[in-house]
Amino acid sequence: MPASPASAASTEMVQRFVRLPNPDLVMYVAPHLSGTARHPVPGYSTVFPMYESIEYALPGEVSAP
């Protein structure tokens, strides 16, 4: 079954504009007391991306994976 025109266009865009890596950062929050109520909060780890938005390379800027 041949690919639809929309599927072919999507594949072409993925091949032309490569996503740049967006590493995950791990942050540890030490045990502390909350605001004015002074309730204990246990230590915990959280993960968030380094960059706020997804970035793409221009055609020819990086080699495709």
C-alpha positions as a Markdown table, in Angstrom:
| # | Residue | x | y | z |
|---|---|---|---|---|
| 1 | Met | 0.0 | 0.0 | 0.0 |
| 2 | Pro | 1.6 | 3.4 | -1.0 |
| 3 | Ala | 2.2 | 6.0 | 1.6 |
| 4 | Ser | -0.3 | 8.9 | 1.7 |
| 5 | Pro | 0.9 | 12.4 | 0.6 |
| 6 | Ala | 0.6 | 13.7 | 4.2 |
| 7 | Ser | 2.7 | 10.8 | 5.5 |
| 8 | Ala | 5.4 | 11.3 | 2.8 |
| 9 | Ala | 5.6 | 15.1 | 3.6 |
| 10 | Ser | 5.9 | 14.3 | 7.3 |
| 11 | Thr | 8.7 | 11.9 | 6.7 |
| 12 | Glu | 10.5 | 14.4 | 4.5 |
| 13 | Met | 10.3 | 17.1 | 7.2 |
| 14 | Val | 11.7 | 14.7 | 9.8 |
| 15 | Gln | 14.6 | 13.9 | 7.6 |
| 16 | Arg | 15.3 | 17.5 | 6.7 |
| 17 | Phe | 15.0 | 19.2 | 10.1 |
| 18 | Val | 16.7 | 17.1 | 12.7 |
| 19 | Arg | 15.8 | 17.6 | 16.4 |
| 20 | Leu | 18.6 | 18.8 | 18.5 |
| 21 | Pro | 19.3 | 16.9 | 21.7 |
| 22 | Asn | 17.7 | 18.2 | 24.9 |
| 23 | Pro | 19.4 | 16.5 | 27.8 |
| 24 | Asp | 17.5 | 15.9 | 31.0 |
| 25 | Leu | 18.8 | 17.6 | 34.2 |
| 26 | Val | 18.3 | 15.9 | 37.6 |
| 27 | Met | 18.0 | 18.2 | 40.6 |
| 28 | Tyr | 18.0 | 17.2 | 44.2 |
| 29 | Val | 15.9 | 19.2 | 46.6 |
| 30 | Ala | 17.2 | 18.8 | 50.1 |
| 31 | Pro | 14.9 | 18.2 | 53.1 |
| 32 | His | 13.5 | 21.5 | 54.3 |
| 33 | Leu | 10.6 | 23.2 | 56.1 |
| 34 | Ser | 7.8 | 24.7 | 54.0 |
| 35 | Gly | 6.9 | 28.4 | 54.0 |
| 36 | Thr | 5.2 | 30.0 | 56.9 |
| 37 | Ala | 3.5 | 26.8 | 58.2 |
| 38 | Arg | 7.0 | 25.2 | 58.7 |
| 39 | His | 5.9 | 21.7 | 57.7 |
| 40 | Pro | 8.7 | 19.3 | 57.1 |
| 41 | Val | 9.2 | 18.4 | 53.4 |
| 42 | Pro | 11.4 | 15.3 | 52.7 |
| 43 | Gly | 14.2 | 15.5 | 50.2 |
| 44 | Tyr | 13.4 | 14.5 | 46.6 |
| 45 | Ser | 14.8 | 14.4 | 43.1 |
| 46 | Thr | 13.1 | 16.0 | 40.0 |
| 47 | Val | 13.9 | 15.8 | 36.3 |
| 48 | Phe | 13.4 | 18.6 | 33.8 |
| 49 | Pro | 14.7 | 19.3 | 30.3 |
| 50 | Met | 17.7 | 21.6 | 29.9 |
| 51 | Tyr | 15.9 | 23.7 | 27.2 |
| 52 | Glu | 12.4 | 25.1 | 27.5 |
| 53 | Ser | 11.4 | 24.4 | 23.9 |
| 54 | Ile | 12.3 | 21.8 | 21.2 |
| 55 | Glu | 15.0 | 23.1 | 18.9 |
| 56 | Tyr | 15.6 | 21.9 | 15.3 |
| 57 | Ala | 18.8 | 22.1 | 13.2 |
| 58 | Leu | 18.7 | 23.8 | 9.8 |
| 59 | Pro | 19.2 | 21.5 | 6.8 |
| 60 | Gly | 23.0 | 20.7 | 6.5 |
| 61 | Glu | 23.8 | 22.0 | 10.0 |
| 62 | Val | 24.2 | 18.6 | 11.6 |
| 63 | Ser | 24.5 | 15.1 | 10.2 |
| 64 | Ala | 21.4 | 13.0 | 10.5 |
| 65 | Pro | 21.5 | 10.2 | 13.2 |
